């Protein structure tokens, strides 16, 4: 049998780890002294090997793409401002990459094949070198194909150069993820054939009878007919559910019962990272209040809460102070409530907290359709409120094909519509639920247009609207320090999140990434306001590489600064961003299969000098050969 010392040596070398009795669980490969289940590497020089491993999760074995043989990959810990060297060796039979999510690195160190570097060939070693002017909780993952879904991810902690304003007696890193024993390309192929294949929570005849009793037979029949005409489901919350996923905390399933230990009265910092491929989680510790102290790595003014929705790629740091010597369940529940992962927070090892029951699944409403015009946000059956009179949803833009365009429509038309000051000619203030025009192509790639999107930053997230406790809202977040750039935006642009759920086609402004011919252009140093409009009925975590943006929750100088934002169905929100990092940066939905299907574009921050790209060309890289619409 392997000893723990041998396990750690093997994990650090990136080898495959087995025992005489069979496969070891993923977390056992890297069990650290503090029982986090994550092997920690600290310093300013790192060697990382990407390879194949066999893992055992929840009593079943599977294949993983791992970093240094572990799932998750090792925790990288270093200090703000240090010069880092990270040597990444590719032992796969295909290209790979590492993207340093949320880190302000030079664009050619950002790790996005086809956008900022050519990728790492099989058998090659690529050396990342950079220093970052930031501290906090971040993570890293592959940006090649669907490797991220197979286990290619890990956490990052950057300690501040000066005193940390957040004090604690101990801390734990919690990496949330979703694991499938099916190959990710097989899962994607199934979604292309049948988008609701994994939705086992659709409404039944029992729901129909219940709704008819509460809302009337006629209204219930019309409600079901409306969804049928749109070829949509009121329970289509997640593309991939617990029917295909095992949810994990630090590589542990609920069966594994990962433990975090505390002493009564301690002040404990939990660094929570959503490293899943497709799962937005609701995070809570029933019976234990939390105080949010950081979001996406940056400090925020403390906010007390009991639960929060964490989008794919978001991070939150919270402080908890247990007052009783009892086990608490740490719960990460999928947004569609088809499943959850539960760990134990306890005063002694090997205790097991009682897992809460799954809560009732949420139901989509008119607001989620982008039709929350005054008096129209009635909610679907079982979702509260009565249905309005029948509406012509084709006329409202749902499934319209009157002006069908291919999803390879030229990007130049959309680009010419962007970048204009004063968007009032193209859209209206949606806070009052006014109708809006649209600046993007429609057709078979776009099955829905949000005719009256609303700002939903003061809502906690789908399914958390009526919980009997506090649930975090973006509108509650305020940056601890004043925003570094308080200028008013000098330019505005509007970008729509689009797709066809039935055909599983995803895009931005109606154009998928492979058909994009021009990037979205920012000019160095300018201050922009970017407005996102979600024309779909799904929540999309949208991520901008290379820059933090200030989420417009108010007009103060303490807007929350983020790199990823959950855009709710039918929502219209804005963020302000300063284009201070010259280079080409990916901009995409962080639901992996949505990005893979085309919900991605490139933001190119151009030097003020015009078309001189010298500052955008790193050594040994021909910028002219980069493919904006190529592999990602």
C-alpha positions as CSV (number, residue, x, y, z in Angstrom):
1,X,0.0,0.0,0.0
2,X,1.1,3.6,-0.6
3,X,2.1,5.6,2.4
4,X,0.9,9.2,2.6
5,X,4.5,10.4,2.0
6,X,4.6,8.3,-1.2
7,X,1.2,9.7,-2.3
8,X,2.4,13.2,-2.0
9,X,5.6,12.5,-3.8
10,X,3.6,10.8,-6.6
11,X,1.1,13.6,-6.8
12,X,3.8,16.3,-7.0
13,X,5.4,14.4,-9.9
14,X,2.2,14.2,-11.8
15,X,2.1,10.4,-12.0
16,X,-0.8,8.1,-11.9
17,X,-1.6,6.9,-8.4
18,X,-3.0,3.5,-7.6
19,X,-3.0,1.1,-4.7
20,X,-2.8,-2.6,-4.6
21,X,-6.5,-2.7,-3.7
22,X,-7.6,-0.5,-6.6
23,X,-8.1,3.2,-7.3
24,X,-7.7,5.8,-4.7
25,X,-10.2,8.6,-4.4
26,X,-9.2,11.8,-6.2
27,X,-8.9,13.7,-2.9
28,X,-6.7,11.0,-1.3
29,X,-4.0,11.6,-3.9
30,X,-3.3,15.0,-2.5
31,X,-4.5,14.9,1.1
32,X,-2.8,17.9,2.8
33,X,-2.0,18.1,6.5
34,X,-4.9,20.4,7.2
35,X,-7.4,17.9,5.6
36,X,-8.4,20.4,2.9
37,X,-8.0,17.6,0.3
38,X,-5.8,19.9,-1.8
39,X,-2.1,19.7,-2.0
40,X,-0.5,23.1,-1.6
41,X,2.5,24.5,-3.5
42,X,3.9,27.8,-2.2
43,X,6.6,30.1,-3.4
44,X,7.4,31.8,-6.7
45,X,8.5,28.9,-8.9
46,X,6.1,26.1,-9.8
47,X,6.2,23.0,-11.9
48,X,2.9,21.7,-13.2
49,X,2.3,18.6,-15.2
50,X,-0.9,18.1,-17.1
51,X,-1.7,14.4,-17.6
52,X,-4.2,11.6,-17.4
53,X,-5.3,10.0,-14.1
54,X,-7.8,7.4,-12.9
55,X,-9.9,8.6,-10.0
56,X,-12.6,7.2,-7.7
57,X,-15.4,9.5,-6.8
58,X,-18.4,8.4,-4.7
59,X,-17.4,4.8,-5.0
60,X,-17.1,4.8,-8.8
61,X,-14.0,5.0,-11.0
62,X,-13.4,7.3,-13.9
63,X,-10.8,9.1,-16.0
64,X,-9.6,12.6,-15.3
65,X,-7.3,15.2,-16.8
66,X,-5.3,16.4,-13.8
67,X,-2.6,18.7,-12.7
68,X,0.2,17.0,-10.9
69,X,-2.0,13.9,-10.7
70,X,-4.6,15.5,-8.4
71,X,-8.2,16.6,-8.6
72,X,-8.5,19.5,-8.0
73,X,-5.1,20.6,-9.0
74,X,-2.7,21.8,-6.4
75,X,-3.3,25.0,-4.5
76,X,-0.8,27.7,-5.8
77,X,0.0,30.2,-3.1
78,X,2.2,33.2,-3.6
79,X,2.5,36.9,-2.7
80,X,1.2,40.0,-4.4
81,X,3.8,41.6,-6.7
82,X,6.2,38.6,-6.7
83,X,7.8,37.6,-10.0
84,X,6.5,34.1,-10.8
85,X,7.7,31.3,-13.0
86,X,5.3,28.5,-13.8
87,X,6.5,25.7,-16.0
88,X,3.6,23.7,-17.5
89,X,4.4,20.4,-19.1
90,X,1.8,18.8,-21.3
91,X,1.7,15.0,-21.1
92,X,-1.7,14.7,-22.9
93,X,-2.0,13.5,-26.5
94,X,-3.6,16.9,-27.4
95,X,-2.9,20.6,-26.9
96,X,-3.6,22.1,-23.5
97,X,-3.4,25.4,-21.7
98,X,-3.8,27.1,-18.4
99,X,-5.8,30.3,-17.9
100,X,-5.1,32.2,-14.7
101,X,-8.7,33.2,-14.0
102,X,-9.0,36.8,-12.7
103,X,-5.3,37.5,-12.6
104,X,-4.1,40.7,-14.2
105,X,-1.3,39.1,-16.4
106,X,0.1,40.3,-19.7
107,X,-2.3,39.1,-22.4
108,X,0.2,36.7,-23.9
109,X,0.4,35.0,-20.5
110,X,-3.4,34.7,-20.2
111,X,-3.5,31.2,-21.7
112,X,-6.3,31.3,-24.3
113,X,-5.4,29.3,-27.4
114,X,-6.5,31.1,-30.6
115,X,-6.7,34.4,-28.9
116,X,-3.5,35.2,-26.9
117,X,-1.1,32.3,-27.4
118,X,-0.9,29.1,-29.6
119,X,-1.4,26.6,-26.8
120,X,0.9,24.0,-25.4
121,X,1.6,21.0,-27.7
122,X,1.7,17.5,-26.6
123,X,5.1,16.8,-24.9
124,X,6.0,20.4,-24.7
125,X,6.7,22.7,-21.7
126,X,5.5,26.3,-21.7
127,X,6.8,28.7,-19.1
128,X,4.4,31.4,-17.8
129,X,6.2,34.4,-16.2
130,X,4.4,37.3,-14.6
131,X,3.8,39.3,-11.5
132,X,0.3,40.4,-10.4
133,X,-0.7,43.7,-8.6
134,X,-3.5,42.0,-6.6
135,X,-4.3,39.6,-3.8
136,X,-7.2,37.4,-3.0
137,X,-8.9,34.1,-4.0
138,X,-8.7,33.0,-7.6
139,X,-8.3,29.8,-9.6
140,X,-6.8,28.4,-12.8
141,X,-8.2,26.1,-15.5
142,X,-7.8,24.8,-19.0
143,X,-9.0,26.9,-21.9
144,X,-8.6,24.1,-24.4
145,X,-11.6,22.1,-25.6
146,X,-13.6,20.6,-22.7
147,X,-10.6,19.6,-20.5
148,X,-11.9,21.8,-17.7
149,X,-14.9,19.5,-17.3
150,X,-12.6,16.5,-16.9
151,X,-10.8,17.9,-13.9
152,X,-8.3,20.4,-15.3
153,X,-8.6,23.2,-12.6
154,X,-7.2,24.3,-9.3
155,X,-7.2,27.1,-6.7
156,X,-5.0,30.1,-6.3
157,X,-4.4,32.2,-3.1
158,X,-2.5,35.4,-3.4
159,X,-1.4,36.8,-0.1
160,X,-1.3,40.6,0.1
161,X,2.0,42.4,0.2
162,X,0.8,44.5,3.1
163,X,-1.4,43.6,6.1
164,X,-4.6,41.8,5.2
165,X,-7.6,43.8,6.2
166,X,-9.5,40.6,6.8
167,X,-8.3,38.8,10.0
168,X,-9.0,35.2,10.8
169,X,-7.8,32.4,13.1
170,X,-7.8,29.8,10.3
171,X,-9.0,29.4,6.8
172,X,-10.3,26.8,4.4
173,X,-10.4,26.7,0.6
174,X,-13.6,25.2,-0.8
175,X,-13.4,24.3,-4.5
176,X,-16.9,23.5,-5.8
177,X,-17.2,21.5,-9.0
178,X,-19.3,19.1,-11.0
179,X,-18.0,15.8,-12.2
180,X,-19.4,13.5,-14.9
181,X,-18.3,9.9,-15.5
182,X,-19.3,10.5,-19.2
183,X,-16.8,12.0,-21.6
184,X,-17.6,15.8,-21.9
185,X,-17.8,15.6,-25.7
186,X,-20.4,12.8,-25.3
187,X,-22.4,15.0,-23.0
188,X,-22.1,18.0,-25.4
189,X,-23.2,15.8,-28.3
190,X,-26.3,14.6,-26.4
191,X,-27.2,18.2,-25.6
192,X,-27.0,19.1,-29.3
193,X,-29.5,16.3,-30.1
194,X,-31.8,16.9,-27.1
195,X,-31.3,20.0,-25.0
196,X,-33.5,18.8,-22.1
197,X,-32.2,15.3,-22.0
198,X,-30.9,15.7,-18.4
199,X,-34.0,17.6,-17.2
200,X,-35.9,15.1,-15.0
201,X,-37.8,17.8,-13.1
202,X,-40.3,18.7,-15.8
203,X,-43.9,19.4,-14.7
204,X,-46.2,16.4,-14.4
205,X,-49.9,15.7,-14.4
206,X,-49.8,16.2,-10.7
207,X,-48.5,19.7,-11.2
208,X,-51.2,20.4,-13.8
209,X,-53.9,19.3,-11.3
210,X,-52.4,21.5,-8.6
211,X,-52.1,24.5,-10.8
212,X,-55.6,24.1,-12.1
213,X,-56.9,24.1,-8.6
214,X,-55.0,27.2,-7.7
215,X,-55.3,29.2,-10.9
216,X,-58.2,27.8,-12.9
217,X,-58.4,25.2,-15.6
218,X,-58.4,27.7,-18.5
219,X,-55.3,29.6,-17.3
220,X,-53.4,26.4,-16.7
221,X,-54.2,25.0,-20.1
222,X,-53.1,28.3,-21.7
223,X,-49.9,28.3,-19.7
224,X,-49.0,24.8,-20.9
225,X,-49.9,25.7,-24.4
226,X,-47.8,28.9,-24.3
227,X,-44.7,26.9,-23.3
228,X,-45.5,24.3,-26.0
229,X,-45.7,27.0,-28.7
230,X,-42.3,28.4,-27.6
231,X,-40.9,24.9,-27.5
232,X,-39.5,25.7,-24.1
233,X,-39.8,24.3,-20.6
234,X,-40.6,26.3,-17.4
235,X,-38.2,24.0,-15.6
236,X,-35.3,24.4,-18.0
237,X,-32.9,25.9,-15.4
238,X,-29.7,23.9,-16.0
239,X,-28.5,22.1,-19.2
240,X,-26.7,19.4,-17.3
241,X,-28.2,18.3,-13.9
242,X,-27.6,15.7,-11.2
243,X,-28.8,13.1,-13.7
244,X,-25.3,13.3,-15.1
245,X,-23.3,15.1,-12.4
246,X,-21.8,14.2,-9.1
247,X,-21.2,17.5,-7.2
248,X,-17.9,17.9,-5.3
249,X,-16.2,20.0,-2.7
250,X,-12.4,19.7,-2.9
251,X,-12.8,16.5,-4.9
252,X,-15.1,14.9,-2.4
253,X,-18.7,13.8,-3.0
254,X,-21.3,13.9,-0.2
255,X,-20.5,10.2,0.3
256,X,-16.9,11.0,1.0
257,X,-18.0,13.4,3.8
258,X,-15.2,16.0,3.7
259,X,-14.6,17.6,7.1
260,X,-13.4,21.0,8.1
261,X,-12.5,21.4,11.7
262,X,-13.2,24.4,14.0
263,X,-12.9,25.4,17.6
264,X,-15.8,27.2,19.2
265,X,-15.3,31.0,19.1
266,X,-12.8,30.9,16.2
267,X,-13.0,33.4,13.4
268,X,-12.7,31.3,10.2
269,X,-12.3,32.4,6.7
270,X,-13.8,30.2,3.9
271,X,-12.5,30.9,0.4
272,X,-15.2,29.6,-1.9
273,X,-14.5,29.0,-5.6
274,X,-17.0,27.8,-8.1
275,X,-14.8,25.8,-10.4
276,X,-17.6,23.8,-12.0
277,X,-18.1,23.5,-15.7
278,X,-21.9,24.0,-15.9
279,X,-23.3,24.4,-12.4
280,X,-24.4,27.5,-10.6
281,X,-24.6,26.8,-6.9
282,X,-26.6,28.0,-4.0
283,X,-24.1,28.0,-1.0
284,X,-25.2,28.0,2.6
285,X,-24.3,26.6,6.0
286,X,-27.7,26.0,7.7
287,X,-27.6,27.4,11.3
288,X,-24.4,29.4,10.8
289,X,-24.5,33.0,9.5
290,X,-21.8,34.2,7.1
291,X,-20.2,37.6,6.5
292,X,-19.1,38.2,2.9
293,X,-15.7,40.0,3.0
294,X,-14.5,39.5,-0.6
295,X,-16.0,38.9,-4.1
296,X,-13.9,37.7,-7.1
297,X,-10.8,38.1,-5.0
298,X,-11.3,41.8,-4.1
299,X,-12.3,43.0,-0.6
300,X,-15.8,44.3,-0.1
301,X,-17.5,46.0,2.8
302,X,-18.7,43.2,5.1
303,X,-22.2,42.0,4.3
304,X,-24.1,39.6,6.6
305,X,-26.0,36.9,4.9
306,X,-27.2,33.3,5.2
307,X,-27.0,32.1,1.6
308,X,-25.7,33.3,-1.8
309,X,-25.8,32.1,-5.4
310,X,-22.3,31.7,-6.8
311,X,-22.0,31.6,-10.6
312,X,-19.5,29.4,-12.4
313,X,-16.0,31.1,-12.0
314,X,-17.1,33.5,-9.2
315,X,-15.3,33.4,-5.9
316,X,-16.5,34.6,-2.5
317,X,-14.6,34.9,0.8
318,X,-16.8,34.6,3.9
319,X,-16.2,34.8,7.7
320,X,-18.0,32.4,10.0
321,X,-17.8,32.2,13.8
322,X,-19.4,29.0,15.2
323,X,-20.7,29.5,18.7
324,X,-21.7,25.9,19.4
325,X,-19.7,22.6,19.3
326,X,-21.9,20.8,16.9
327,X,-21.5,19.7,13.2
328,X,-22.8,22.0,10.6
329,X,-23.6,21.0,7.0
330,X,-21.7,22.9,4.3
331,X,-24.2,22.8,1.4
332,X,-23.6,23.6,-2.3
333,X,-27.0,23.1,-4.0
334,X,-27.3,23.2,-7.8
335,X,-29.4,26.1,-9.0
336,X,-32.0,23.7,-10.5
337,X,-32.1,21.8,-7.2
338,X,-31.6,18.5,-8.8
339,X,-28.7,17.7,-6.5
340,X,-26.2,19.0,-4.1
341,X,-22.9,18.3,-2.3
342,X,-22.7,18.3,1.5
343,X,-19.6,18.5,3.6
344,X,-19.2,18.7,7.4
345,X,-18.0,21.7,9.4
346,X,-17.4,20.2,12.9
347,X,-15.4,20.5,16.2
348,X,-14.0,17.0,15.7
349,X,-12.8,14.9,12.8
350,X,-15.0,12.2,11.2
351,X,-18.3,13.8,12.4
352,X,-21.1,13.9,9.8
353,X,-23.6,16.7,9.6
354,X,-27.2,15.9,8.7
355,X,-27.7,16.8,5.0
356,X,-30.8,19.0,4.4
357,X,-33.4,17.8,2.0
358,X,-33.4,19.2,-1.6
359,X,-35.7,22.2,-1.9
360,X,-38.5,22.6,-4.4
361,X,-37.2,23.3,-7.9
362,X,-37.7,26.8,-9.3
363,X,-40.1,27.7,-12.1
364,X,-39.4,30.2,-14.8
365,X,-41.7,33.2,-15.1
366,X,-42.6,36.0,-17.6
367,X,-39.7,38.1,-16.1
368,X,-37.3,35.3,-17.1
369,X,-38.7,35.5,-20.6
370,X,-37.8,39.2,-20.7
371,X,-41.4,40.2,-20.7
372,X,-41.8,41.9,-17.3
373,X,-43.7,44.9,-18.8
374,X,-45.9,46.7,-16.3
375,X,-48.5,44.1,-15.1
376,X,-47.1,41.3,-17.3
377,X,-44.7,39.7,-14.8
378,X,-47.3,37.3,-13.5
379,X,-45.1,34.2,-13.1
380,X,-45.6,30.8,-14.5
381,X,-47.9,28.2,-12.9
382,X,-46.5,27.1,-9.5
383,X,-44.4,30.1,-9.6
384,X,-46.9,32.6,-8.0
385,X,-49.5,34.9,-9.5
386,X,-52.0,34.4,-12.3
387,X,-51.4,34.2,-15.9
388,X,-52.4,37.1,-18.1
389,X,-54.5,36.8,-21.2
390,X,-53.0,34.8,-24.0
391,X,-50.3,36.6,-25.9
392,X,-48.7,36.1,-29.4
393,X,-45.3,35.0,-28.3
394,X,-44.1,34.7,-31.9
395,X,-44.8,38.4,-32.4
396,X,-43.0,39.0,-29.1
397,X,-39.8,37.6,-30.7
398,X,-40.0,34.0,-29.4
399,X,-38.9,31.8,-32.2
400,X,-39.4,34.4,-34.9
401,X,-38.1,33.3,-38.3
402,X,-39.6,36.1,-40.4
403,X,-36.2,37.7,-41.0
404,X,-34.1,34.5,-40.6
405,X,-30.3,35.0,-40.9
406,X,-27.6,32.4,-40.6
407,X,-25.7,32.3,-37.4
408,X,-22.7,33.1,-39.5
409,X,-24.0,36.6,-40.2
410,X,-21.2,39.1,-40.8
411,X,-19.9,40.6,-37.6
412,X,-19.2,44.0,-39.1
413,X,-22.8,45.1,-38.9
414,X,-23.0,44.5,-35.2
415,X,-19.6,46.1,-34.7
416,X,-20.8,49.2,-36.5
417,X,-23.7,49.4,-34.1
418,X,-21.5,49.3,-31.1
419,X,-19.3,52.0,-29.7
420,X,-21.8,54.8,-30.2
421,X,-22.5,57.3,-27.4
422,X,-26.1,57.6,-26.3
423,X,-27.8,54.3,-26.8
424,X,-31.2,55.9,-26.5
425,X,-31.9,55.3,-30.2
426,X,-31.5,51.6,-29.8
427,X,-32.9,50.9,-26.3
428,X,-34.8,52.4,-23.5
429,X,-34.6,52.4,-19.7
430,X,-35.9,49.0,-18.9
431,X,-36.5,49.8,-15.2
432,X,-40.0,50.8,-16.3
433,X,-40.4,47.7,-18.5
434,X,-40.5,49.6,-21.8
435,X,-40.2,47.8,-25.1
436,X,-36.8,47.8,-26.8
437,X,-35.3,47.4,-30.2
438,X,-32.4,45.1,-30.8
439,X,-29.0,45.5,-32.3
440,X,-28.3,41.9,-33.3
441,X,-29.3,39.3,-35.9
442,X,-32.2,37.0,-35.3
443,X,-33.0,33.7,-37.0
444,X,-32.6,30.0,-36.3
445,X,-29.7,30.8,-33.9
446,X,-31.9,33.1,-31.8
447,X,-35.1,31.7,-30.4
448,X,-36.0,34.5,-27.9
449,X,-35.7,38.2,-27.7
450,X,-36.2,39.9,-24.4
451,X,-38.7,42.6,-25.3
452,X,-38.7,44.2,-21.9
453,X,-35.6,43.2,-19.9
454,X,-35.2,44.5,-16.4
455,X,-32.4,45.3,-14.0
456,X,-32.3,42.4,-11.5
457,X,-29.3,43.3,-9.4
458,X,-31.5,43.6,-6.4
459,X,-32.6,40.0,-6.7
460,X,-30.7,37.1,-5.1
461,X,-30.9,34.7,-8.0
462,X,-33.3,32.2,-9.5
463,X,-35.0,30.2,-6.7
464,X,-33.8,32.3,-3.8
465,X,-36.5,35.1,-4.0
466,X,-38.7,33.7,-1.3
467,X,-36.3,31.8,1.0
468,X,-37.1,32.5,4.7
469,X,-33.6,33.9,5.5
470,X,-31.1,36.4,4.1
471,X,-29.9,35.8,0.6
472,X,-27.1,37.9,-1.0
473,X,-27.9,40.4,-3.7
474,X,-25.4,42.1,-6.0
475,X,-26.9,45.4,-5.0
476,X,-25.6,44.8,-1.4
477,X,-21.9,44.6,-2.5
478,X,-19.7,47.7,-2.1
479,X,-15.9,47.8,-2.7
480,X,-13.9,48.2,0.5
481,X,-11.6,50.7,-1.2
482,X,-12.8,53.5,-3.5
483,X,-12.9,52.5,-7.2
484,X,-9.5,53.3,-8.8
485,X,-11.2,55.1,-11.8
486,X,-14.2,57.3,-10.9
487,X,-14.5,58.9,-14.3
488,X,-17.9,58.9,-16.0
489,X,-18.0,56.6,-19.0
490,X,-17.1,58.3,-22.2
491,X,-18.6,55.6,-24.4
492,X,-21.3,53.0,-24.2
493,X,-22.0,49.7,-25.9
494,X,-24.7,47.1,-25.6
495,X,-24.1,43.4,-26.0
496,X,-26.8,40.7,-26.1
497,X,-26.6,37.2,-24.8
498,X,-28.4,35.1,-27.4
499,X,-29.1,31.5,-28.2
500,X,-31.5,28.8,-29.4
501,X,-32.1,26.5,-26.5
502,X,-33.8,23.8,-28.5
503,X,-31.0,23.5,-31.0
504,X,-28.4,24.2,-28.3
505,X,-26.8,27.1,-30.2
506,X,-25.3,29.9,-28.1
507,X,-23.8,33.3,-29.2
508,X,-23.3,36.9,-28.4
509,X,-25.3,39.4,-30.5
510,X,-26.6,36.4,-32.5
511,X,-23.2,35.4,-33.8
512,X,-21.2,32.4,-32.6
513,X,-17.5,32.7,-32.0
514,X,-16.4,30.7,-35.0
515,X,-18.3,33.2,-37.3
516,X,-16.8,36.4,-35.7
517,X,-14.7,38.4,-38.1
518,X,-13.9,41.5,-36.0
519,X,-13.2,41.8,-32.3
520,X,-14.9,44.2,-29.9
521,X,-12.6,47.1,-29.8
522,X,-11.7,49.1,-26.6
523,X,-9.2,51.9,-26.8
524,X,-6.4,52.1,-24.3
525,X,-7.3,54.2,-21.3
526,X,-10.9,54.9,-22.2
527,X,-13.7,54.5,-19.7
528,X,-16.7,52.5,-21.1
529,X,-20.1,51.4,-19.9
530,X,-21.0,48.0,-21.2
531,X,-24.6,46.9,-21.0
532,X,-25.5,43.2,-21.1
533,X,-29.0,42.1,-22.2
534,X,-29.9,38.5,-21.6
535,X,-32.2,37.5,-24.4
536,X,-32.3,33.9,-23.2
537,X,-34.1,32.2,-20.3
538,X,-31.0,30.9,-18.6
539,X,-28.6,32.5,-16.2
540,X,-25.2,33.2,-17.8
541,X,-22.0,33.9,-15.8
542,X,-20.2,36.3,-18.1
543,X,-16.4,36.7,-17.7
544,X,-14.1,39.3,-19.1
545,X,-10.4,38.4,-19.2
546,X,-7.6,40.9,-18.3
547,X,-9.7,43.6,-16.5
548,X,-11.9,44.0,-13.5
549,X,-15.1,45.9,-14.1
550,X,-17.2,48.0,-11.8
551,X,-20.7,46.6,-11.5
552,X,-23.2,49.5,-11.7
553,X,-25.3,48.8,-8.6
554,X,-25.4,52.6,-7.9
555,X,-23.4,55.7,-8.9
556,X,-21.1,55.7,-5.9
557,X,-17.3,55.3,-6.0
558,X,-17.5,52.0,-4.2
559,X,-19.1,49.8,-6.9
560,X,-18.2,46.1,-6.5
561,X,-15.3,45.2,-8.8
562,X,-15.7,41.8,-10.4
563,X,-14.3,39.7,-13.3
564,X,-17.5,37.5,-13.6
565,X,-21.1,38.4,-13.2
566,X,-24.3,36.2,-13.2
567,X,-26.7,37.7,-15.8
568,X,-30.2,36.5,-14.9
569,X,-32.8,35.5,-17.5
570,X,-34.4,38.5,-19.1
571,X,-31.9,40.9,-17.3
572,X,-30.3,44.1,-18.4
573,X,-27.3,45.2,-16.3
574,X,-24.3,47.4,-16.8
575,X,-20.7,47.6,-15.8
576,X,-18.1,50.3,-16.2
577,X,-14.6,49.2,-17.2
578,X,-11.3,51.0,-17.8
579,X,-9.4,49.7,-20.8
580,X,-6.0,49.7,-19.1
581,X,-4.5,46.4,-20.4
582,X,-3.5,46.5,-24.0
583,X,-4.0,43.1,-25.8
584,X,-6.6,40.6,-27.0
585,X,-8.8,39.2,-24.2
586,X,-11.5,36.5,-24.2
587,X,-15.0,37.6,-23.3
588,X,-17.5,34.7,-22.8
589,X,-20.1,32.8,-20.9
590,X,-18.4,30.6,-18.3
591,X,-20.8,27.8,-18.7
592,X,-18.3,25.6,-20.6
593,X,-20.7,24.1,-23.1
594,X,-22.2,27.5,-23.9
595,X,-18.7,28.9,-24.6
596,X,-17.9,25.7,-26.6
597,X,-21.0,26.2,-28.7
598,X,-20.1,29.8,-29.5
599,X,-21.0,32.2,-26.7
600,X,-17.6,34.0,-26.8
601,X,-16.0,36.9,-28.5
602,X,-12.7,38.8,-28.3
603,X,-12.2,42.2,-26.7
604,X,-9.1,43.9,-28.3
605,X,-7.7,46.8,-26.3
606,X,-5.9,48.8,-28.9
607,X,-3.0,51.2,-28.1
608,X,-3.9,54.9,-28.4
609,X,-1.2,55.1,-31.1
610,X,-3.6,53.6,-33.6
611,X,-2.9,50.5,-35.6
612,X,0.7,50.1,-34.3
613,X,0.5,46.6,-32.7
614,X,4.2,46.5,-31.5
615,X,3.0,46.7,-27.9
616,X,0.6,43.8,-28.5
617,X,3.2,41.4,-29.9
618,X,5.1,39.3,-27.3
619,X,8.4,37.9,-28.2
620,X,8.3,34.9,-30.7
621,X,4.6,35.4,-31.5
622,X,3.3,36.7,-34.8
623,X,0.2,38.7,-33.9
624,X,-1.0,38.6,-37.5
625,X,-1.6,34.9,-37.3
626,X,-3.9,34.9,-34.3
627,X,-7.4,33.6,-35.2
628,X,-10.2,35.6,-33.6
629,X,-12.8,32.9,-34.5
630,X,-10.6,29.8,-34.2
631,X,-10.2,27.1,-31.7
632,X,-10.9,27.9,-28.0
